[in-house]
Amino acid sequence: MEAAKIYFVIFGLLTIAGGIVGYIKAGSAASVIAGAITGVLLLVAAFLLPAHQAWGLGTALIVSLLLLGYFGPKFLRTGTVMPAGMMSVLSIIGIVAAIVVWVRK
């Protein structure tokens, strides 16, 4: 579970950073807001994992699914690696990590 916690912290920080980069490059307020909200939710999920495992895994799984639902079709449509491809891969890893930890608990 410690590896999943570290992954979701990194995923959350990268998501926040991606929102900031989207705002700087494209002036997209939606990017910074969505990146901040989903990134903070992933950080919260990571810190909930030790004490409240079900809540942490559920939050991480839902946020990862939402991010994949947004970035996956965008990646398939455009083929751009940044940010759609990277976020799709990170989301898939997040989904797999949450399921693996859930099954092992």
C-alpha positions in Angstrom: 0.0 0.0 0.0 2.9 2.3 0.6 3.8 2.2 -3.1 0.2 3.2 -4.1 0.4 6.1 -1.6 3.6 7.3 -3.2 2.1 6.9 -6.7 -1.0 8.9 -5.9 1.1 11.7 -4.3 3.2 11.9 -7.5 0.1 11.6 -9.7 -1.6 14.4 -7.7 1.4 16.7 -7.9 1.8 16.1 -11.7 -1.9 16.8 -12.2 -1.7 20.1 -10.4 1.5 21.0 -12.3 -0.3 20.1 -15.6 -3.1 22.4 -14.8 -0.7 25.2 -14.1 1.2 24.6 -17.3 -2.2 24.5 -19.2 -3.0 27.9 -17.8 0.4 29.4 -18.6 0.5 28.0 -22.1 -3.1 28.4 -23.2 -4.5 30.8 -20.7 -7.0 28.1 -19.7 -8.6 28.9 -16.4 -10.5 25.5 -16.7 -7.1 23.7 -16.8 -5.8 25.2 -13.6 -9.1 24.7 -11.8 -9.6 21.1 -13.0 -5.9 20.3 -12.4 -6.1 21.7 -8.9 -9.3 20.0 -7.9 -8.3 16.5 -9.2 -4.7 16.9 -8.0 -5.8 17.8 -4.5 -8.3 14.9 -4.5 -5.5 12.5 -5.4 -3.3 13.9 -2.6 -6.2 13.5 -0.2 -6.8 10.0 -1.4 -3.1 9.2 -0.8 -3.1 10.5 2.7 -6.4 8.7 3.5 -4.9 5.3 2.5 -3.3 4.2 5.7 -6.1 5.0 8.1 -9.2 5.0 5.8 -8.2 2.6 3.1 -11.6 2.2 1.5 -12.2 6.0 1.2 -8.7 6.6 -0.1 -8.8 3.8 -2.7 -12.4 4.8 -3.7 -11.4 8.4 -4.2 -8.2 7.6 -6.1 -10.1 5.1 -8.3 -13.0 7.6 -9.1 -10.6 10.4 -9.9 -8.4 8.2 -12.1 -11.5 7.0 -14.0 -12.7 10.6 -14.5 -9.3 11.7 -15.8 -9.1 8.7 -18.1 -12.6 9.4 -19.3 -11.5 12.9 -20.2 -8.0 12.4 -21.5 -8.4 8.9 -23.1 -10.7 9.9 -25.9 -8.7 13.1 -26.4 -5.5 11.1 -26.8 -7.2 8.7 -29.2 -8.6 11.6 -31.3 -5.5 13.7 -31.4 -2.6 11.3 -30.8 -0.8 14.0 -28.8 1.4 12.7 -26.1 1.3 15.8 -23.9 -0.9 16.1 -22.0 -3.5 13.6 -23.2 -1.2 10.6 -23.6 0.7 11.1 -20.4 -2.5 11.7 -18.4 -4.1 8.6 -20.0 -1.2 6.4 -19.0 -1.0 7.9 -15.5 -4.8 7.4 -15.1 -4.6 3.7 -16.2 -1.8 3.1 -13.7 -3.9 4.8 -11.0 -6.8 2.5 -11.8 -4.7 -0.6 -11.8 -2.9 0.4 -8.5 -6.2 1.1 -6.7 -7.7 -2.2 -7.9 -4.6 -4.2 -6.9 -4.4 -2.7 -3.4 -8.2 -3.3 -3.0 -7.8 -6.9 -4.0 -4.9 -7.4 -1.6 -6.5 -5.8 1.4 
